Amino acid sequence: MSNVVQFKKPPKPPEPKKPNPGLRKLLTLLGIAAALVATWAYFQYVGGEPG
């Protein structure tokens, strides 16, 4: 046993994971589809009545 202090570099943190581009495209398409369905439902049931 020695009383010498050893200086070591701390380990590098792991690289953050990059988002999956396929998942991002899927979520974008689902968002657009949901907006179109919501617009259709609005005009079908609320708006567009002759008056």
mmCIF file as Biopython writes it, N, C-alpha, C and O atoms, coordinates in Angstrom:
data_model
#
loop_
_atom_site.group_PDB
_atom_site.id
_atom_site.type_symbol
_atom_site.label_atom_id
_atom_site.label_alt_id
_atom_site.label_comp_id
_atom_site.label_asym_id
_atom_site.label_entity_id
_atom_site.label_seq_id
_atom_site.pdbx_PDB_ins_code
_atom_site.Cartn_x
_atom_site.Cartn_y
_atom_site.Cartn_z
_atom_site.occupancy
_atom_site.B_iso_or_equiv
_atom_site.auth_seq_id
_atom_site.auth_asym_id
_atom_site.pdbx_PDB_model_num
ATOM 1   N N  . MET A ? 1  ? 0.849   -1.172 0.000   1.0 0.0 1  A 1 
ATOM 2   C CA . MET A ? 1  ? 0.000   0.000  0.000   1.0 0.0 1  A 1 
ATOM 3   C C  . MET A ? 1  ? 0.894   1.234  0.000   1.0 0.0 1  A 1 
ATOM 4   O O  . MET A ? 1  ? 1.835   1.353  0.785   1.0 0.0 1  A 1 
ATOM 5   N N  . SER A ? 2  ? 0.557   2.165  -0.928  1.0 0.0 2  A 1 
ATOM 6   C CA . SER A ? 2  ? 1.368   3.375  -0.999  1.0 0.0 2  A 1 
ATOM 7   C C  . SER A ? 2  ? 0.479   4.589  -0.775  1.0 0.0 2  A 1 
ATOM 8   O O  . SER A ? 2  ? -0.746  4.512  -0.872  1.0 0.0 2  A 1 
ATOM 9   N N  . ASN A ? 3  ? 1.101   5.673  -0.483  1.0 0.0 3  A 1 
ATOM 10  C CA . ASN A ? 3  ? 0.352   6.892  -0.230  1.0 0.0 3  A 1 
ATOM 11  C C  . ASN A ? 3  ? 0.425   7.846  -1.419  1.0 0.0 3  A 1 
ATOM 12  O O  . ASN A ? 3  ? 0.265   9.055  -1.252  1.0 0.0 3  A 1 
ATOM 13  N N  . VAL A ? 4  ? 0.662   7.320  -2.607  1.0 0.0 4  A 1 
ATOM 14  C CA . VAL A ? 4  ? 0.739   8.133  -3.825  1.0 0.0 4  A 1 
ATOM 15  C C  . VAL A ? 4  ? -0.661  8.236  -4.428  1.0 0.0 4  A 1 
ATOM 16  O O  . VAL A ? 4  ? -1.360  7.239  -4.608  1.0 0.0 4  A 1 
ATOM 17  N N  . VAL A ? 5  ? -1.043  9.468  -4.729  1.0 0.0 5  A 1 
ATOM 18  C CA . VAL A ? 5  ? -2.364  9.692  -5.324  1.0 0.0 5  A 1 
ATOM 19  C C  . VAL A ? 5  ? -2.238  9.586  -6.836  1.0 0.0 5  A 1 
ATOM 20  O O  . VAL A ? 5  ? -1.399  10.247 -7.447  1.0 0.0 5  A 1 
ATOM 21  N N  . GLN A ? 6  ? -3.055  8.771  -7.420  1.0 0.0 6  A 1 
ATOM 22  C CA . GLN A ? 6  ? -3.030  8.620  -8.873  1.0 0.0 6  A 1 
ATOM 23  C C  . GLN A ? 6  ? -4.186  9.428  -9.463  1.0 0.0 6  A 1 
ATOM 24  O O  . GLN A ? 6  ? -5.345  9.256  -9.085  1.0 0.0 6  A 1 
ATOM 25  N N  . PHE A ? 7  ? -3.842  10.305 -10.392 1.0 0.0 7  A 1 
ATOM 26  C CA . PHE A ? 7  ? -4.853  11.114 -11.061 1.0 0.0 7  A 1 
ATOM 27  C C  . PHE A ? 7  ? -5.251  10.440 -12.363 1.0 0.0 7  A 1 
ATOM 28  O O  . PHE A ? 7  ? -4.411  10.160 -13.218 1.0 0.0 7  A 1 
ATOM 29  N N  . LYS A ? 8  ? -6.552  10.185 -12.498 1.0 0.0 8  A 1 
ATOM 30  C CA . LYS A ? 8  ? -7.057  9.539  -13.708 1.0 0.0 8  A 1 
ATOM 31  C C  . LYS A ? 8  ? -8.165  10.407 -14.293 1.0 0.0 8  A 1 
ATOM 32  O O  . LYS A ? 8  ? -8.898  11.081 -13.569 1.0 0.0 8  A 1 
ATOM 33  N N  . LYS A ? 9  ? -8.269  10.375 -15.622 1.0 0.0 9  A 1 
ATOM 34  C CA . LYS A ? 9  ? -9.351  11.100 -16.277 1.0 0.0 9  A 1 
ATOM 35  C C  . LYS A ? 9  ? -10.669 10.378 -15.995 1.0 0.0 9  A 1 
ATOM 36  O O  . LYS A ? 9  ? -10.716 9.148  -15.986 1.0 0.0 9  A 1 
ATOM 37  N N  . PRO A ? 10 ? -11.742 11.146 -15.764 1.0 0.0 10 A 1 
ATOM 38  C CA . PRO A ? 10 ? -13.032 10.481 -15.566 1.0 0.0 10 A 1 
ATOM 39  C C  . PRO A ? 10 ? -13.496 9.856  -16.881 1.0 0.0 10 A 1 
ATOM 40  O O  . PRO A ? 10 ? -13.139 10.338 -17.957 1.0 0.0 10 A 1 
ATOM 41  N N  . PRO A ? 11 ? -14.276 8.805  -16.802 1.0 0.0 11 A 1 
ATOM 42  C CA . PRO A ? 11 ? -14.747 8.169  -18.042 1.0 0.0 11 A 1 
ATOM 43  C C  . PRO A ? 11 ? -15.693 9.108  -18.796 1.0 0.0 11 A 1 
ATOM 44  O O  . PRO A ? 11 ? -16.447 9.875  -18.197 1.0 0.0 11 A 1 
ATOM 45  N N  . LYS A ? 12 ? -15.630 9.023  -20.122 1.0 0.0 12 A 1 
ATOM 46  C CA . LYS A ? 12 ? -16.481 9.876  -20.945 1.0 0.0 12 A 1 
ATOM 47  C C  . LYS A ? 12 ? -17.937 9.403  -20.821 1.0 0.0 12 A 1 
ATOM 48  O O  . LYS A ? 12 ? -18.202 8.201  -20.803 1.0 0.0 12 A 1 
ATOM 49  N N  . PRO A ? 13 ? -18.881 10.357 -20.737 1.0 0.0 13 A 1 
ATOM 50  C CA . PRO A ? 13 ? -20.285 9.945  -20.691 1.0 0.0 13 A 1 
ATOM 51  C C  . PRO A ? 13 ? -20.685 9.371  -22.049 1.0 0.0 13 A 1 
ATOM 52  O O  . PRO A ? 13 ? -20.124 9.765  -23.071 1.0 0.0 13 A 1 
ATOM 53  N N  . PRO A ? 14 ? -21.633 8.459  -22.072 1.0 0.0 14 A 1 
ATOM 54  C CA . PRO A ? 14 ? -22.030 7.866  -23.359 1.0 0.0 14 A 1 
ATOM 55  C C  . PRO A ? 14 ? -22.709 8.909  -24.250 1.0 0.0 14 A 1 
ATOM 56  O O  . PRO A ? 14 ? -23.345 9.844  -23.763 1.0 0.0 14 A 1 
ATOM 57  N N  . GLU A ? 15 ? -22.562 8.731  -25.543 1.0 0.0 15 A 1 
ATOM 58  C CA . GLU A ? 15 ? -23.160 9.649  -26.511 1.0 0.0 15 A 1 
ATOM 59  C C  . GLU A ? 15 ? -24.684 9.560  -26.416 1.0 0.0 15 A 1 
ATOM 60  O O  . GLU A ? 15 ? -25.231 8.464  -26.294 1.0 0.0 15 A 1 
ATOM 61  N N  . PRO A ? 16 ? -25.375 10.705 -26.471 1.0 0.0 16 A 1 
ATOM 62  C CA . PRO A ? 16 ? -26.847 10.635 -26.460 1.0 0.0 16 A 1 
ATOM 63  C C  . PRO A ? 16 ? -27.345 9.985  -27.747 1.0 0.0 16 A 1 
ATOM 64  O O  . PRO A ? 16 ? -26.779 10.187 -28.822 1.0 0.0 16 A 1 
ATOM 65  N N  . LYS A ? 17 ? -28.406 9.208  -27.620 1.0 0.0 17 A 1 
ATOM 66  C CA . LYS A ? 17 ? -28.938 8.503  -28.787 1.0 0.0 17 A 1 
ATOM 67  C C  . LYS A ? 17 ? -29.643 9.491  -29.708 1.0 0.0 17 A 1 
ATOM 68  O O  . LYS A ? 17 ? -30.360 10.381 -29.251 1.0 0.0 17 A 1 
ATOM 69  N N  . LYS A ? 18 ? -29.431 9.325  -31.000 1.0 0.0 18 A 1 
ATOM 70  C CA . LYS A ? 18 ? -30.097 10.181 -31.975 1.0 0.0 18 A 1 
ATOM 71  C C  . LYS A ? 18 ? -31.511 9.647  -32.200 1.0 0.0 18 A 1 
ATOM 72  O O  . LYS A ? 18 ? -31.726 8.435  -32.195 1.0 0.0 18 A 1 
ATOM 73  N N  . PRO A ? 19 ? -32.477 10.551 -32.396 1.0 0.0 19 A 1 
ATOM 74  C CA . PRO A ? 19 ? -33.838 10.084 -32.627 1.0 0.0 19 A 1 
ATOM 75  C C  . PRO A ? 19 ? -33.935 9.330  -33.957 1.0 0.0 19 A 1 
ATOM 76  O O  . PRO A ? 19 ? -33.224 9.626  -34.918 1.0 0.0 19 A 1 
ATOM 77  N N  . ASN A ? 20 ? -34.827 8.360  -33.977 1.0 0.0 20 A 1 
ATOM 78  C CA . ASN A ? 20 ? -35.028 7.537  -35.159 1.0 0.0 20 A 1 
ATOM 79  C C  . ASN A ? 20 ? -35.772 8.357  -36.212 1.0 0.0 20 A 1 
ATOM 80  O O  . ASN A ? 20 ? -36.885 8.810  -35.947 1.0 0.0 20 A 1 
ATOM 81  N N  . PRO A ? 21 ? -35.191 8.565  -37.406 1.0 0.0 21 A 1 
ATOM 82  C CA . PRO A ? 21 ? -35.875 9.382  -38.410 1.0 0.0 21 A 1 
ATOM 83  C C  . PRO A ? 21 ? -37.169 8.738  -38.897 1.0 0.0 21 A 1 
ATOM 84  O O  . PRO A ? 21 ? -38.104 9.453  -39.257 1.0 0.0 21 A 1 
ATOM 85  N N  . GLY A ? 22 ? -37.249 7.427  -38.917 1.0 0.0 22 A 1 
ATOM 86  C CA . GLY A ? 22 ? -38.479 6.755  -39.343 1.0 0.0 22 A 1 
ATOM 87  C C  . GLY A ? 22 ? -39.608 7.017  -38.360 1.0 0.0 22 A 1 
ATOM 88  O O  . GLY A ? 22 ? -40.756 7.203  -38.766 1.0 0.0 22 A 1 
ATOM 89  N N  . LEU A ? 23 ? -39.291 7.032  -37.072 1.0 0.0 23 A 1 
ATOM 90  C CA . LEU A ? 23 ? -40.303 7.304  -36.051 1.0 0.0 23 A 1 
ATOM 91  C C  . LEU A ? 23 ? -40.778 8.746  -36.158 1.0 0.0 23 A 1 
ATOM 92  O O  . LEU A ? 23 ? -41.965 9.020  -35.979 1.0 0.0 23 A 1 
ATOM 93  N N  . ARG A ? 24 ? -39.878 9.657  -36.445 1.0 0.0 24 A 1 
ATOM 94  C CA . ARG A ? 24 ? -40.257 11.063 -36.573 1.0 0.0 24 A 1 
ATOM 95  C C  . ARG A ? 24 ? -41.193 11.264 -37.764 1.0 0.0 24 A 1 
ATOM 96  O O  . ARG A ? 24 ? -42.164 12.016 -37.671 1.0 0.0 24 A 1 
ATOM 97  N N  . LYS A ? 25 ? -40.902 10.589 -38.890 1.0 0.0 25 A 1 
ATOM 98  C CA . LYS A ? 25 ? -41.772 10.684 -40.063 1.0 0.0 25 A 1 
ATOM 99  C C  . LYS A ? 25 ? -43.149 10.097 -39.756 1.0 0.0 25 A 1 
ATOM 100 O O  . LYS A ? 25 ? -44.171 10.648 -40.165 1.0 0.0 25 A 1 
ATOM 101 N N  . LEU A ? 26 ? -43.166 8.983  -39.038 1.0 0.0 26 A 1 
ATOM 102 C CA . LEU A ? 26 ? -44.435 8.354  -38.693 1.0 0.0 26 A 1 
ATOM 103 C C  . LEU A ? 26 ? -45.278 9.272  -37.816 1.0 0.0 26 A 1 
ATOM 104 O O  . LEU A ? 26 ? -46.478 9.424  -38.046 1.0 0.0 26 A 1 
ATOM 105 N N  . LEU A ? 27 ? -44.656 9.881  -36.817 1.0 0.0 27 A 1 
ATOM 106 C CA . LEU A ? 27 ? -45.397 10.793 -35.945 1.0 0.0 27 A 1 
ATOM 107 C C  . LEU A ? 27 ? -45.891 12.022 -36.702 1.0 0.0 27 A 1 
ATOM 108 O O  . LEU A ? 27 ? -46.980 12.523 -36.421 1.0 0.0 27 A 1 
ATOM 109 N N  . THR A ? 28 ? -45.111 12.509 -37.652 1.0 0.0 28 A 1 
ATOM 110 C CA . THR A ? 28 ? -45.536 13.651 -38.463 1.0 0.0 28 A 1 
ATOM 111 C C  . THR A ? 28 ? -46.749 13.282 -39.303 1.0 0.0 28 A 1 
ATOM 112 O O  . THR A ? 28 ? -47.718 14.038 -39.365 1.0 0.0 28 A 1 
ATOM 113 N N  . LEU A ? 29 ? -46.698 12.125 -39.947 1.0 0.0 29 A 1 
ATOM 114 C CA . LEU A ? 29 ? -47.829 11.696 -40.770 1.0 0.0 29 A 1 
ATOM 115 C C  . LEU A ? 29 ? -49.077 11.454 -39.922 1.0 0.0 29 A 1 
ATOM 116 O O  . LEU A ? 29 ? -50.188 11.777 -40.345 1.0 0.0 29 A 1 
ATOM 117 N N  . LEU A ? 30 ? -48.899 10.892 -38.738 1.0 0.0 30 A 1 
ATOM 118 C CA . LEU A ? 30 ? -50.047 10.677 -37.857 1.0 0.0 30 A 1 
ATOM 119 C C  . LEU A ? 30 ? -50.638 12.009 -37.399 1.0 0.0 30 A 1 
ATOM 120 O O  . LEU A ? 30 ? -51.857 12.127 -37.273 1.0 0.0 30 A 1 
ATOM 121 N N  . GLY A ? 31 ? -49.810 12.996 -37.152 1.0 0.0 31 A 1 
ATOM 122 C CA . GLY A ? 31 ? -50.293 14.316 -36.764 1.0 0.0 31 A 1 
ATOM 123 C C  . GLY A ? 31 ? -51.077 14.979 -37.882 1.0 0.0 31 A 1 
ATOM 124 O O  . GLY A ? 31 ? -52.118 15.589 -37.638 1.0 0.0 31 A 1 
ATOM 125 N N  . ILE A ? 32 ? -50.580 14.860 -39.112 1.0 0.0 32 A 1 
ATOM 126 C CA . ILE A ? 32 ? -51.296 15.430 -40.258 1.0 0.0 32 A 1 
ATOM 127 C C  . ILE A ? 32 ? -52.627 14.722 -40.459 1.0 0.0 32 A 1 
ATOM 128 O O  . ILE A ? 32 ? -53.645 15.366 -40.712 1.0 0.0 32 A 1 
ATOM 129 N N  . ALA A ? 33 ? -52.620 13.386 -40.346 1.0 0.0 33 A 1 
ATOM 130 C CA . ALA A ? 33 ? -53.862 12.635 -40.504 1.0 0.0 33 A 1 
ATOM 131 C C  . ALA A ? 33 ? -54.865 13.009 -39.416 1.0 0.0 33 A 1 
ATOM 132 O O  . ALA A ? 33 ? -56.056 13.137 -39.699 1.0 0.0 33 A 1 
ATOM 133 N N  . ALA A ? 34 ? -54.411 13.185 -38.188 1.0 0.0 34 A 1 
ATOM 134 C CA . ALA A ? 34 ? -55.307 13.566 -37.093 1.0 0.0 34 A 1 
ATOM 135 C C  . ALA A ? 34 ? -55.893 14.957 -37.343 1.0 0.0 34 A 1 
ATOM 136 O O  . ALA A ? 34 ? -57.067 15.192 -37.056 1.0 0.0 34 A 1 
ATOM 137 N N  . ALA A ? 35 ? -55.087 15.881 -37.875 1.0 0.0 35 A 1 
ATOM 138 C CA . ALA A ? 35 ? -55.587 17.222 -38.176 1.0 0.0 35 A 1 
ATOM 139 C C  . ALA A ? 35 ? -56.654 17.164 -39.275 1.0 0.0 35 A 1 
ATOM 140 O O  . ALA A ? 35 ? -57.665 17.860 -39.191 1.0 0.0 35 A 1 
ATOM 141 N N  . LEU A ? 36 ? -56.437 16.350 -40.289 1.0 0.0 36 A 1 
ATOM 142 C CA . LEU A ? 36 ? -57.430 16.220 -41.363 1.0 0.0 36 A 1 
ATOM 143 C C  . LEU A ? 36 ? -58.731 15.610 -40.852 1.0 0.0 36 A 1 
ATOM 144 O O  . LEU A ? 36 ? -59.816 16.053 -41.226 1.0 0.0 36 A 1 
ATOM 145 N N  . VAL A ? 37 ? -58.624 14.603 -40.003 1.0 0.0 37 A 1 
ATOM 146 C CA . VAL A ? 37 ? -59.825 13.975 -39.435 1.0 0.0 37 A 1 
ATOM 147 C C  . VAL A ? 37 ? -60.567 14.966 -38.549 1.0 0.0 37 A 1 
ATOM 148 O O  . VAL A ? 37 ? -61.796 15.026 -38.587 1.0 0.0 37 A 1 
ATOM 149 N N  . ALA A ? 38 ? -59.842 15.740 -37.758 1.0 0.0 38 A 1 
ATOM 150 C CA . ALA A ? 38 ? -60.488 16.730 -36.893 1.0 0.0 38 A 1 
ATOM 151 C C  . ALA A ? 38 ? -61.178 17.810 -37.727 1.0 0.0 38 A 1 
ATOM 152 O O  . ALA A ? 38 ? -62.275 18.251 -37.384 1.0 0.0 38 A 1 
ATOM 153 N N  . THR A ? 39 ? -60.540 18.238 -38.819 1.0 0.0 39 A 1 
ATOM 154 C CA . THR A ? 39 ? -61.160 19.236 -39.698 1.0 0.0 39 A 1 
ATOM 155 C C  . THR A ? 39 ? -62.419 18.672 -40.341 1.0 0.0 39 A 1 
ATOM 156 O O  . THR A ? 39 ? -63.442 19.354 -40.392 1.0 0.0 39 A 1 
ATOM 157 N N  . TRP A ? 40 ? -62.360 17.449 -40.829 1.0 0.0 40 A 1 
ATOM 158 C CA . TRP A ? 40 ? -63.530 16.814 -41.440 1.0 0.0 40 A 1 
ATOM 159 C C  . TRP A ? 40 ? -64.661 16.697 -40.417 1.0 0.0 40 A 1 
ATOM 160 O O  . TRP A ? 40 ? -65.813 16.996 -40.730 1.0 0.0 40 A 1 
ATOM 161 N N  . ALA A ? 41 ? -64.339 16.266 -39.201 1.0 0.0 41 A 1 
ATOM 162 C CA . ALA A ? 41 ? -65.368 16.100 -38.173 1.0 0.0 41 A 1 
ATOM 163 C C  . ALA A ? 41 ? -66.002 17.442 -37.818 1.0 0.0 41 A 1 
ATOM 164 O O  . ALA A ? 41 ? -67.210 17.511 -37.592 1.0 0.0 41 A 1 
ATOM 165 N N  . TYR A ? 42 ? -65.214 18.495 -37.767 1.0 0.0 42 A 1 
ATOM 166 C CA . TYR A ? 42 ? -65.756 19.817 -37.455 1.0 0.0 42 A 1 
ATOM 167 C C  . TYR A ? 42 ? -66.767 20.236 -38.510 1.0 0.0 42 A 1 
ATOM 168 O O  . TYR A ? 42 ? -67.884 20.629 -38.174 1.0 0.0 42 A 1 
ATOM 169 N N  . PHE A ? 43 ? -66.396 20.158 -39.766 1.0 0.0 43 A 1 
ATOM 170 C CA . PHE A ? 43 ? -67.305 20.588 -40.832 1.0 0.0 43 A 1 
ATOM 171 C C  . PHE A ? 43 ? -68.482 19.642 -41.001 1.0 0.0 43 A 1 
ATOM 172 O O  . PHE A ? 43 ? -69.542 20.047 -41.478 1.0 0.0 43 A 1 
ATOM 173 N N  . GLN A ? 44 ? -68.305 18.391 -40.616 1.0 0.0 44 A 1 
ATOM 174 C CA . GLN A ? 44 ? -69.390 17.417 -40.748 1.0 0.0 44 A 1 
ATOM 175 C C  . GLN A ? 44 ? -70.462 17.654 -39.671 1.0 0.0 44 A 1 
ATOM 176 O O  . GLN A ? 44 ? -71.656 17.565 -39.956 1.0 0.0 44 A 1 
ATOM 177 N N  . TYR A ? 45 ? -70.040 17.951 -38.454 1.0 0.0 45 A 1 
ATOM 178 C CA . TYR A ? 45 ? -70.986 17.990 -37.357 1.0 0.0 45 A 1 
ATOM 179 C C  . TYR A ? 45 ? -71.264 19.390 -36.813 1.0 0.0 45 A 1 
ATOM 180 O O  . TYR A ? 45 ? -72.313 19.598 -36.204 1.0 0.0 45 A 1 
ATOM 181 N N  . VAL A ? 46 ? -70.370 20.351 -37.006 1.0 0.0 46 A 1 
ATOM 182 C CA . VAL A ? 46 ? -70.553 21.676 -36.409 1.0 0.0 46 A 1 
ATOM 183 C C  . VAL A ? 46 ? -70.745 22.739 -37.474 1.0 0.0 46 A 1 
ATOM 184 O O  . VAL A ? 46 ? -71.761 23.433 -37.486 1.0 0.0 46 A 1 
ATOM 185 N N  . GLY A ? 47 ? -69.793 22.868 -38.350 1.0 0.0 47 A 1 
ATOM 186 C CA . GLY A ? 47 ? -69.824 23.959 -39.317 1.0 0.0 47 A 1 
ATOM 187 C C  . GLY A ? 47 ? -70.439 23.530 -40.631 1.0 0.0 47 A 1 
ATOM 188 O O  . GLY A ? 47 ? -70.825 22.375 -40.812 1.0 0.0 47 A 1 
ATOM 189 N N  . GLY A ? 48 ? -70.525 24.491 -41.554 1.0 0.0 48 A 1 
ATOM 190 C CA . GLY A ? 48 ? -70.993 24.200 -42.882 1.0 0.0 48 A 1 
ATOM 191 C C  . GLY A ? 48 ? -72.503 24.094 -43.028 1.0 0.0 48 A 1 
ATOM 192 O O  . GLY A ? 48 ? -72.985 23.687 -44.085 1.0 0.0 48 A 1 
ATOM 193 N N  . GLU A ? 49 ? -73.255 24.443 -42.008 1.0 0.0 49 A 1 
ATOM 194 C CA . GLU A ? 49 ? -74.715 24.362 -42.122 1.0 0.0 49 A 1 
ATOM 195 C C  . GLU A ? 49 ? -75.221 25.587 -42.880 1.0 0.0 49 A 1 
ATOM 196 O O  . GLU A ? 49 ? -74.794 26.707 -42.597 1.0 0.0 49 A 1 
ATOM 197 N N  . PRO A ? 50 ? -76.122 25.389 -43.836 1.0 0.0 50 A 1 
ATOM 198 C CA . PRO A ? 50 ? -76.652 26.555 -44.551 1.0 0.0 50 A 1 
ATOM 199 C C  . PRO A ? 50 ? -77.507 27.407 -43.605 1.0 0.0 50 A 1 
ATOM 200 O O  . PRO A ? 50 ? -78.297 26.879 -42.823 1.0 0.0 50 A 1 
ATOM 201 N N  . GLY A ? 51 ? -77.347 28.654 -43.685 1.0 0.0 51 A 1 
ATOM 202 C CA . GLY A ? 51 ? -78.119 29.414 -42.738 1.0 0.0 51 A 1 
ATOM 203 C C  . GLY A ? 51 ? -78.164 30.824 -43.055 1.0 0.0 51 A 1 
ATOM 204 O O  . GLY A ? 51 ? -78.789 31.599 -42.332 1.0 0.0 51 A 1 
#
